[in-house]
């Protein structure tokens, strides 16, 4: 997946360096515009024949370089770890999973729900059951995907991860009290990991920028790789790359990164344990009633 991402980044950067927009390239190559967009976003792999023609169009003709990118294209066709779940997720989410596999920094803001990467299996199952469209098949597969995604990223040697959630997330019952107790304890534990930062924006902070939008920012080890923004949207998820000429300038990874840094100032990392403990007390069993749900 890493090779595919590097190849897509190269093709996009080379096109932009040549001063071409996607529509003009598609016209010159006798492709549909959607084909080029799908290639650049990783929704489809590019064939070696198409790649050679595209490199020729961009003026990349040195045999060694052409061979290098051909090798990248072949390597990118290997099945990704999430291949078995491919029929249950959007193309944009597939692209996100590919970016996550090579990210060194992940920042995630959630205004309504516990971030997917921090959810317990019980919490995730309830969220997916309620939030998925009616009659969505494969609930078990979606839960399994979320848990496997966690296993691959949430680890001591994993990427640096920064999570910010609104305090309302901790007080909104998902499932039942037992599910919430386990979920809050899980967040409490993860907040103590050296590579994980968890902040909770208290109600007292009032309204703040982009408070209604769930988003994720990803950064990569190579300074030539632009940051990526993933926005969750009821009308369709969005993948936006820094410097992409086709994206609105106001909606960019940099603008959202500035927003993220801003709301970090509203949510002290040291305050998070107390806010989590307060929420945990809210879901404590009533006196005389033992805990339920396998606790």
Residue frames relative to the residue before (quaternion, step in Angstrom):
aa qw qx qy qz dx dy dz
X 1.0000 0.0000 0.0000 0.0000 0.00 0.00 0.00
X 0.6037 0.5687 -0.3505 0.4351 3.58 1.08 -0.74
X 0.6579 0.5094 -0.3139 0.4573 3.59 0.94 -0.89
X 0.6425 0.5224 -0.3253 0.4566 3.57 0.99 -0.77
X 0.6513 0.5115 -0.3193 0.4607 3.57 0.96 -0.80
X 0.6572 0.5052 -0.3170 0.4609 3.59 0.96 -0.85
X 0.6421 0.5186 -0.3247 0.4617 3.57 1.00 -0.80
X 0.6621 0.5012 -0.3141 0.4602 3.60 0.89 -0.89
X 0.6390 0.5223 -0.3255 0.4615 3.57 1.00 -0.83
X 0.6482 0.5191 -0.3178 0.4576 3.58 0.98 -0.86
X 0.6720 0.5003 -0.3061 0.4521 3.59 0.85 -0.93
X 0.6675 0.4934 -0.3080 0.4650 3.57 0.93 -0.83
X 0.6782 0.4909 -0.2925 0.4621 3.59 0.90 -0.95
X 0.6480 0.5132 -0.3227 0.4611 3.59 1.01 -0.78
X 0.6243 0.5273 -0.3383 0.4666 3.59 0.99 -0.80
X 0.6892 0.4782 -0.2879 0.4620 3.57 0.85 -0.94
X 0.6327 0.5287 -0.3335 0.4572 3.60 1.06 -0.74
X 0.6578 0.4936 -0.2985 0.4843 3.56 1.16 -0.60
X 0.4828 -0.6868 0.4206 0.3440 3.58 1.27 -0.20
X 0.4916 0.6616 -0.4298 0.3685 3.58 1.22 0.39
X 0.2614 -0.6962 0.6331 0.2147 3.55 -1.20 0.52
X 0.6929 -0.5141 0.3049 0.4033 3.55 -1.18 0.54
X 0.6446 0.5425 -0.3354 0.4217 3.59 0.90 -0.87
X 0.6665 0.5048 -0.3100 0.4526 3.61 0.94 -0.85
X 0.6498 0.5099 -0.3232 0.4618 3.58 0.97 -0.83
X 0.6424 0.5249 -0.3256 0.4536 3.57 0.93 -0.90
X 0.6469 0.5194 -0.3163 0.4600 3.58 0.99 -0.84
X 0.6811 0.4916 -0.2876 0.4600 3.60 0.90 -0.92
X 0.7133 0.4387 -0.2528 0.4846 3.59 1.03 -0.78
X 0.3728 -0.7277 0.4800 0.3178 3.59 1.33 -0.21
X 0.4374 0.6446 -0.4822 0.4009 3.54 1.05 0.95
X 0.5177 -0.5522 0.5166 0.4003 3.53 -1.31 0.11
X 0.5992 -0.5615 0.4231 0.3829 3.57 -1.15 0.55
X 0.6410 0.5429 -0.3308 0.4300 3.58 0.97 -0.83
X 0.6047 0.5602 -0.3658 0.4320 3.60 1.07 -0.64
X 0.6799 0.4750 -0.2959 0.4739 3.59 0.86 -0.91
X 0.6309 0.5268 -0.3368 0.4595 3.58 0.97 -0.79
X 0.6709 0.4957 -0.3067 0.4584 3.60 0.90 -0.87
X 0.6239 0.5256 -0.3387 0.4688 3.60 1.07 -0.69
X 0.7172 0.4623 -0.2652 0.4490 3.59 0.81 -0.98
X 0.7146 0.4177 -0.2594 0.4976 3.60 1.13 -0.51
X 0.5278 -0.6715 0.3907 0.3433 3.58 1.28 -0.01
X 0.4116 0.7137 -0.4789 0.3030 3.59 1.19 0.29
X 0.7669 0.0921 -0.0848 0.6295 3.57 1.26 -0.45
X 0.4594 -0.6453 0.5271 0.3078 3.55 -1.24 0.44
X 0.3934 -0.6978 0.5420 0.2540 3.55 -1.15 0.58
X 0.4414 -0.6817 0.5122 0.2794 3.58 -0.95 0.85
X 0.6097 -0.5603 0.4010 0.3918 3.59 -1.16 0.48
X 0.6130 0.5468 -0.3531 0.4479 3.60 1.09 -0.65
X 0.6786 0.4724 -0.2865 0.4840 3.57 0.90 -0.94
X 0.6361 0.5366 -0.3369 0.4404 3.59 1.00 -0.76
X 0.6462 0.5159 -0.3279 0.4569 3.59 0.90 -0.84
X 0.6613 0.5016 -0.3057 0.4666 3.57 0.98 -0.85
X 0.6627 0.5075 -0.3061 0.4578 3.58 0.98 -0.83
X 0.6373 0.5159 -0.3239 0.4720 3.57 1.00 -0.82
X 0.6236 0.5335 -0.3293 0.4669 3.58 1.02 -0.80
X 0.6543 0.5163 -0.3072 0.4593 3.58 0.97 -0.87
X 0.7101 0.4387 -0.2481 0.4917 3.59 1.08 -0.73
X 0.5326 -0.6608 0.3897 0.3576 3.58 1.28 -0.01
X 0.4789 0.6246 -0.4596 0.4113 3.58 1.24 0.45
X 0.1227 0.8403 -0.5078 0.1450 3.57 -0.06 1.30
X 0.4649 0.6737 -0.4663 0.3353 3.63 1.19 -0.15
X 0.5131 -0.6974 0.3936 0.3088 3.63 -0.58 1.11
X 0.6617 0.5144 -0.3260 0.4374 3.61 0.88 -0.86
X 0.6730 0.4836 -0.2995 0.4727 3.58 0.95 -0.84
X 0.6304 0.5257 -0.3367 0.4614 3.57 0.96 -0.82
X 0.6537 0.5146 -0.3103 0.4600 3.58 0.94 -0.89
X 0.6267 0.5472 -0.3323 0.4443 3.59 1.03 -0.80
X 0.7137 0.4415 -0.2644 0.4752 3.57 0.89 -0.90
X 0.5776 0.5512 -0.3750 0.4711 3.58 1.16 -0.51
X 0.6415 0.5151 -0.3183 0.4709 3.60 0.99 -0.84
X 0.6224 0.5349 -0.3347 0.4632 3.58 1.02 -0.77
X 0.6595 0.5172 -0.3095 0.4492 3.56 0.92 -0.92
X 0.6612 0.4989 -0.3098 0.4668 3.57 0.98 -0.81
X 0.6586 0.5082 -0.3103 0.4601 3.57 0.97 -0.86
X 0.6526 0.5417 -0.3204 0.4220 3.59 1.03 -0.76
X 0.6203 0.5666 -0.3462 0.4176 3.59 1.19 -0.35
X 0.4663 0.6513 -0.4610 0.3818 3.57 1.26 -0.03
X 0.5559 -0.6431 0.4105 0.3300 3.56 -0.95 0.85
X 0.4085 -0.7025 0.5349 0.2314 3.54 -1.01 0.88
X 0.6625 -0.5258 0.3469 0.4054 3.57 -1.21 0.44
X 0.7090 0.4578 -0.2609 0.4687 3.58 1.10 -0.63
X 0.3050 0.7993 -0.4840 0.1839 3.62 1.24 0.15
X 0.6693 0.5218 -0.3131 0.4264 3.60 0.93 -0.85
X 0.7005 0.4402 -0.2655 0.4951 3.59 1.24 -0.37
X 0.3546 0.8115 -0.4323 0.1696 3.58 1.31 -0.10
X 0.6843 0.5019 -0.2982 0.4369 3.60 1.05 -0.67
X 0.6898 0.4912 -0.2701 0.4582 3.58 1.26 -0.19
X 0.7431 0.3709 -0.2094 0.5162 3.61 1.23 -0.11
X 0.5695 -0.6081 0.4348 0.3419 3.56 -1.21 0.53
X 0.6397 -0.5166 0.3982 0.4067 3.54 -1.25 0.33
X 0.6327 0.5354 -0.3340 0.4488 3.58 1.02 -0.76
X 0.6616 0.4929 -0.3160 0.4685 3.58 0.99 -0.76
X 0.5888 0.5517 -0.3648 0.4646 3.60 1.10 -0.60
X 0.6433 0.5101 -0.3171 0.4748 3.56 0.99 -0.85
X 0.6308 0.5352 -0.3330 0.4525 3.59 0.98 -0.83
X 0.6500 0.5202 -0.3235 0.4497 3.59 0.89 -0.88
X 0.6388 0.5213 -0.3213 0.4657 3.57 1.06 -0.73
X 0.6567 0.4976 -0.3080 0.4758 3.58 0.97 -0.84
X 0.6373 0.5514 -0.3346 0.4218 3.58 0.93 -0.84
X 0.6332 0.5795 -0.3350 0.3885 3.57 1.01 -0.79
X 0.7822 0.2779 -0.1631 0.5332 3.61 1.16 -0.45
X 0.4412 0.6978 -0.4573 0.3306 3.60 1.25 0.17
X 0.2776 -0.7463 0.5788 0.1762 3.55 -1.15 0.63
X 0.7663 0.1533 -0.1097 0.6142 3.58 1.27 -0.38
X 0.0270 -0.7776 0.6280 -0.0113 3.56 -0.91 0.98
X 0.0609 -0.7774 0.6260 0.0083 3.57 -0.86 1.04
X 0.0345 -0.8222 0.5658 -0.0518 3.56 -0.79 1.05
X 0.0717 -0.7727 0.6296 0.0370 3.57 -0.87 1.00
X 0.0091 -0.7955 0.6055 -0.0225 3.57 -0.94 0.93
X 0.2418 -0.8090 0.5213 0.1236 3.61 -0.64 1.08
X 0.7888 0.3527 -0.1496 0.4807 3.60 1.13 -0.58
X 0.8188 0.1710 -0.0314 0.5471 3.58 0.95 -0.88
X 0.6030 -0.5034 0.4589 0.4153 3.53 -1.29 0.28
X 0.5439 -0.6204 0.4358 0.3597 3.64 -0.87 0.82
X 0.5927 -0.6169 0.3891 0.3417 3.56 -0.96 0.88
X 0.6619 0.5247 -0.3065 0.4389 3.57 1.04 -0.76
X 0.7249 0.4004 -0.2396 0.5067 3.61 1.24 -0.25
X 0.4961 0.6995 -0.4113 0.3090 3.58 1.26 -0.12
X 0.4302 -0.6276 0.5730 0.3045 3.54 -1.22 0.56
X 0.6565 -0.5123 0.3620 0.4190 3.56 -1.22 0.33
X 0.6610 0.5129 -0.3165 0.4471 3.60 0.96 -0.83
X 0.6484 0.5011 -0.3119 0.4808 3.58 0.98 -0.84
X 0.6581 0.5159 -0.3105 0.4521 3.59 0.89 -0.93
X 0.6487 0.5244 -0.3294 0.4424 3.59 0.90 -0.84
X 0.6722 0.4901 -0.3034 0.4647 3.57 0.95 -0.86
X 0.6336 0.5270 -0.3292 0.4609 3.59 0.97 -0.82
X 0.7027 0.4673 -0.2750 0.4607 3.57 0.79 -1.01
X 0.6237 0.5439 -0.3427 0.4446 3.60 1.04 -0.71
X 0.7417 0.4188 -0.2266 0.4724 3.56 0.89 -0.94
X 0.7547 0.4392 -0.2187 0.4356 3.57 0.87 -0.97
X 0.5881 0.5710 -0.3834 0.4256 3.60 1.17 -0.39
X 0.6106 -0.5488 0.4098 0.3976 3.59 -1.15 0.53
X 0.6356 -0.5403 0.3783 0.4012 3.61 -1.12 0.59
X 0.8456 0.1588 -0.1465 0.4881 3.54 -1.15 0.80
X 0.3032 0.7424 -0.5376 0.2606 3.60 1.12 0.56
X 0.3076 -0.7655 0.5304 0.1950 3.62 -0.66 1.04
X 0.7806 0.4160 -0.2398 0.4002 3.53 -1.31 0.20
X 0.1672 0.8098 -0.5465 0.1330 3.60 1.02 0.72
X 0.6461 0.5220 -0.3249 0.4522 3.58 0.94 -0.85
X 0.6500 0.5143 -0.3159 0.4618 3.58 1.02 -0.78
X 0.6459 0.5187 -0.3234 0.4574 3.58 0.99 -0.79
X 0.6386 0.5042 -0.3208 0.4848 3.57 1.03 -0.76
X 0.6536 0.5151 -0.3113 0.4588 3.58 0.94 -0.89
X 0.6192 0.5386 -0.3327 0.4645 3.58 1.04 -0.79
X 0.6693 0.5011 -0.3072 0.4545 3.59 0.86 -0.93
X 0.6735 0.4904 -0.3034 0.4625 3.59 0.94 -0.83
X 0.6603 0.4913 -0.3165 0.4717 3.60 0.98 -0.79
X 0.6010 0.5519 -0.3486 0.4611 3.57 1.05 -0.72
X 0.6383 0.5216 -0.3186 0.4680 3.58 0.98 -0.81
X 0.6641 0.5278 -0.3067 0.4316 3.56 0.85 -1.00
X 0.6913 0.4886 -0.2775 0.4544 3.56 1.03 -0.75
X 0.7680 0.3643 -0.1878 0.4921 3.60 1.11 -0.57
X 0.7181 0.4031 -0.2470 0.5106 3.58 0.96 -0.86
X 0.3897 0.6687 -0.5311 0.3448 3.54 -0.05 1.35
X 0.6697 -0.5411 0.3222 0.3936 3.60 -1.13 0.58
X 0.7514 0.3437 -0.2081 0.5234 3.60 1.05 -0.68
X 0.4245 0.7215 -0.4479 0.3141 3.58 1.25 0.36
X 0.7360 -0.3988 0.2906 0.4635 3.58 -1.27 -0.11
X 0.5481 -0.5505 0.4955 0.3887 3.55 -1.28 0.34
X 0.0745 -0.8241 0.5613 -0.0152 3.57 -0.69 1.10
X 0.0834 -0.7914 0.6056 -0.0057 3.54 -0.85 1.09
X 0.0489 -0.8103 0.5836 -0.0210 3.57 -0.58 1.19
X 0.0270 -0.7535 0.6565 0.0228 3.54 -1.12 0.81
X 0.0017 -0.7859 0.6181 -0.0176 3.57 -0.88 0.97
X 0.4985 -0.6125 0.5165 0.3310 3.53 -1.24 0.49
X 0.6001 -0.5893 0.3920 0.3727 3.59 -1.06 0.69
X 0.5719 0.6083 -0.3831 0.3951 3.60 1.10 -0.60
X 0.5552 0.6151 -0.3870 0.4046 3.59 1.15 -0.59
X 0.6953 0.4948 -0.2712 0.4452 3.56 0.99 -0.87
X 0.7313 0.4241 -0.2260 0.4840 3.59 1.20 -0.44
X 0.5758 0.5746 -0.3829 0.4378 3.59 1.26 -0.14
X 0.3458 -0.7624 0.5091 0.1997 3.58 -0.54 1.16
X 0.0228 -0.7528 0.6576 -0.0158 3.53 -0.88 1.04
X 0.7784 0.1520 -0.1557 0.5888 3.57 -0.47 1.18
X 0.6199 -0.4798 0.3827 0.4890 3.55 -0.28 -1.29
X 0.7584 -0.3888 0.2552 0.4566 3.56 -1.30 0.00
X 0.6438 0.5281 -0.3326 0.4427 3.59 0.97 -0.79
X 0.6255 0.5229 -0.3338 0.4732 3.59 1.01 -0.80
X 0.6763 0.4968 -0.2955 0.4565 3.57 0.92 -0.89
X 0.6249 0.5323 -0.3508 0.4508 3.60 0.97 -0.76
X 0.6759 0.4860 -0.2949 0.4690 3.57 0.88 -0.93
X 0.6494 0.5269 -0.3149 0.4490 3.57 1.03 -0.83
X 0.6799 0.4829 -0.2984 0.4642 3.58 0.85 -0.90
X 0.6307 0.5221 -0.3335 0.4674 3.59 1.01 -0.74
X 0.6259 0.5355 -0.3359 0.4568 3.57 1.03 -0.77
X 0.6587 0.4935 -0.3058 0.4786 3.57 0.93 -0.86
X 0.6145 0.5507 -0.3379 0.4527 3.57 1.02 -0.81
X 0.6737 0.4942 -0.2903 0.4664 3.58 0.93 -0.92
X 0.6799 0.4923 -0.2995 0.4534 3.59 0.84 -0.97
X 0.6115 0.5817 -0.3454 0.4103 3.57 1.08 -0.66
X 0.6662 0.4918 -0.2934 0.4779 3.58 1.25 -0.32
X 0.4862 0.6474 -0.4487 0.3784 3.60 1.25 -0.05
X 0.5513 -0.6563 0.3995 0.3251 3.62 -0.97 0.79
X 0.7474 0.3839 -0.2239 0.4938 3.61 1.09 -0.59
X 0.6625 0.4562 -0.3069 0.5087 3.58 1.28 0.24
X 0.0909 -0.7687 0.6322 0.0325 3.54 -0.94 1.00
X 0.0470 -0.7970 0.6021 -0.0070 3.57 -0.79 1.03
X 0.0130 -0.7860 0.6172 -0.0327 3.55 -0.83 1.07
X 0.1724 -0.7596 0.6203 0.0924 3.54 -1.17 0.72
X 0.3084 -0.7464 0.5607 0.1829 3.58 -0.73 1.07
X 0.3286 -0.7804 0.4931 0.1995 3.62 -0.44 1.12
X 0.6468 -0.5121 0.3925 0.4066 3.55 -1.22 0.48
X 0.6301 0.5761 -0.3328 0.4004 3.58 1.03 -0.78
X 0.5634 0.6083 -0.3896 0.4010 3.62 1.22 -0.31
X 0.3908 -0.7371 0.4717 0.2854 3.57 1.21 -0.36
X 0.7305 -0.3764 0.3098 0.4782 3.55 -1.23 -0.53
X 0.0463 -0.8031 0.5940 -0.0127 3.58 -1.05 0.77
X 0.7208 -0.4880 0.2924 0.3960 3.54 -1.28 0.41
X 0.8608 0.0299 -0.0624 0.5042 3.55 -1.05 0.94
X 0.1843 0.8378 -0.4909 0.1519 3.54 1.07 0.84
X 0.7082 0.4655 -0.2664 0.4591 3.62 1.17 -0.38
X 0.6694 0.5245 -0.2781 0.4467 3.59 1.27 -0.17
X 0.2573 -0.7352 0.6074 0.1559 3.57 -0.85 1.00
X 0.1254 0.8090 -0.5634 0.1112 3.58 -0.79 0.97
X 0.2063 -0.7565 0.6125 0.0999 3.50 -1.34 0.45
X 0.1521 -0.7753 0.6099 0.0621 3.57 -1.00 0.90
X 0.0932 -0.8042 0.5866 0.0214 3.57 -0.93 0.92
X 0.0956 -0.7736 0.6253 0.0372 3.53 -1.04 0.89
X 0.2744 -0.7956 0.5329 0.0880 3.55 -1.13 0.76
X 0.6448 -0.5787 0.3356 0.3697 3.61 -1.16 0.51
X 0.6793 0.4610 -0.2911 0.4912 3.58 1.06 -0.67
X 0.4392 -0.7236 0.4670 0.2557 3.59 -0.65 1.10
X 0.6195 0.5465 -0.3481 0.4432 3.60 1.19 -0.35
X 0.6109 0.5387 -0.3502 0.4626 3.59 1.26 -0.27
X 0.3694 -0.7496 0.5063 0.2130 3.57 -0.57 1.16
X 0.5659 -0.5705 0.4706 0.3644 3.54 -1.25 0.51
X 0.2544 -0.7609 0.5844 0.1214 3.55 -1.22 0.60
X 0.1853 -0.7652 0.6112 0.0811 3.55 -1.07 0.86
X 0.0847 -0.7663 0.6359 0.0349 3.56 -0.96 0.96
X 0.0837 -0.7995 0.5948 0.0063 3.57 -0.71 1.12
X 0.2879 -0.7333 0.5927 0.1678 3.54 -0.88 1.00
X 0.0430 0.8089 -0.5772 0.1033 3.54 -0.70 1.12
X 0.5186 -0.6560 0.4400 0.3272 3.63 -0.82 0.91
X 0.7102 0.4419 -0.2630 0.4807 3.58 1.09 -0.63
X 0.7638 -0.2855 0.1763 0.5513 3.60 1.28 0.02
X 0.4496 -0.6913 0.4977 0.2689 3.57 -0.88 0.95
X 0.2094 -0.7811 0.5803 0.0964 3.56 -1.21 0.58
X 0.1485 -0.7349 0.6553 0.0921 3.54 -1.15 0.81
X 0.0092 0.8071 -0.5873 0.0597 3.58 -0.66 1.13
X 0.1921 -0.7898 0.5769 0.0812 3.58 -0.85 1.02
X 0.5500 -0.6096 0.4555 0.3442 3.54 -1.08 0.72
X 0.8214 0.2480 -0.1855 0.4789 3.56 -0.92 0.90
X 0.4743 0.6603 -0.4615 0.3551 3.60 1.23 0.02
X 0.4022 -0.7626 0.4587 0.2152 3.56 -0.50 1.20
X 0.6502 0.5358 -0.3270 0.4281 3.60 1.14 -0.48
X 0.6422 0.5283 -0.3258 0.4498 3.61 1.22 -0.32
X 0.5706 -0.5842 0.4371 0.3771 3.62 -1.09 0.61
X 0.5193 -0.6724 0.4188 0.3206 3.64 -0.81 0.89
X 0.6488 0.5276 -0.3262 0.4408 3.61 1.09 -0.63
X 0.7103 0.3549 -0.2337 0.5612 3.58 1.24 -0.39
X 0.3134 0.7434 -0.5192 0.2820 3.55 0.10 1.30
X 0.6458 -0.5100 0.3837 0.4191 3.59 -1.18 0.38
X 0.6529 0.5255 -0.3318 0.4329 3.60 0.94 -0.82
X 0.6662 0.4957 -0.3200 0.4560 3.60 0.90 -0.86
X 0.6738 0.4723 -0.2977 0.4841 3.59 1.02 -0.75
X 0.5963 0.5457 -0.3671 0.4602 3.59 1.10 -0.58
X 0.6364 0.5145 -0.3241 0.4746 3.58 0.99 -0.80
X 0.6243 0.5232 -0.3307 0.4767 3.59 1.06 -0.76
X 0.6499 0.5264 -0.3116 0.4511 3.58 0.92 -0.94
X 0.6554 0.4999 -0.3087 0.4746 3.58 0.91 -0.91
X 0.6417 0.5440 -0.3244 0.4325 3.56 1.01 -0.79
X 0.7253 0.4186 -0.2620 0.4797 3.58 0.84 -0.92
X 0.4961 0.6180 -0.4415 0.4208 3.60 1.22 -0.19
X 0.6416 0.5373 -0.3214 0.4431 3.58 1.08 -0.70
X 0.6506 0.5090 -0.3105 0.4703 3.58 1.24 -0.38
X 0.7697 0.3195 -0.1320 0.5367 3.55 1.23 -0.43
X 0.2233 -0.7924 0.5572 0.1086 3.55 -0.11 1.28
X 0.5008 -0.6479 0.4841 0.3085 3.56 -0.97 0.88
X 0.6532 0.5349 -0.3161 0.4328 3.59 1.02 -0.76
X 0.6440 0.5388 -0.3177 0.4405 3.58 1.20 -0.52
X 0.5323 0.6824 -0.3944 0.3089 3.59 1.14 -0.59
X 0.6602 0.5086 -0.3525 0.4257 3.69 0.74 -0.81
X 0.6597 0.5049 -0.3188 0.4564 3.59 0.96 -0.79
X 0.6538 0.5026 -0.3136 0.4707 3.59 0.99 -0.78
X 0.6423 0.5066 -0.3206 0.4776 3.57 1.04 -0.74
X 0.6541 0.5087 -0.3159 0.4622 3.58 0.96 -0.84
X 0.6257 0.5343 -0.3338 0.4600 3.57 1.06 -0.74
X 0.6578 0.4908 -0.3035 0.4840 3.57 0.98 -0.82
X 0.6194 0.5519 -0.3388 0.4438 3.57 1.05 -0.77
X 0.6339 0.5307 -0.3252 0.4591 3.58 1.02 -0.78
X 0.6117 0.5685 -0.3446 0.4288 3.56 1.07 -0.72
X 0.7509 0.3636 -0.1978 0.5145 3.57 1.07 -0.73
X 0.3612 0.7387 -0.4963 0.2784 3.59 1.22 0.29
X 0.5696 -0.5934 0.4265 0.3761 3.63 -1.06 0.66
X 0.5293 -0.6174 0.4760 0.3349 3.52 -1.10 0.69
X 0.6295 -0.5472 0.3875 0.3926 3.58 -1.13 0.63
X 0.8023 0.2596 -0.2164 0.4920 3.53 -0.91 0.96
X 0.6828 0.4193 -0.2793 0.5291 3.58 1.31 -0.08
X 0.3546 -0.7510 0.5098 0.2242 3.63 -0.57 1.07
X 0.6225 -0.5292 0.4120 0.4033 3.62 -1.20 0.44
X 0.2095 -0.7639 0.5997 0.1136 3.54 -1.20 0.64
X 0.7108 0.4947 -0.3132 0.3899 3.51 -1.31 -0.05
X 0.7002 -0.5037 0.2805 0.4211 3.57 1.06 0.72
X 0.4378 0.6931 -0.4734 0.3223 3.61 1.22 0.23
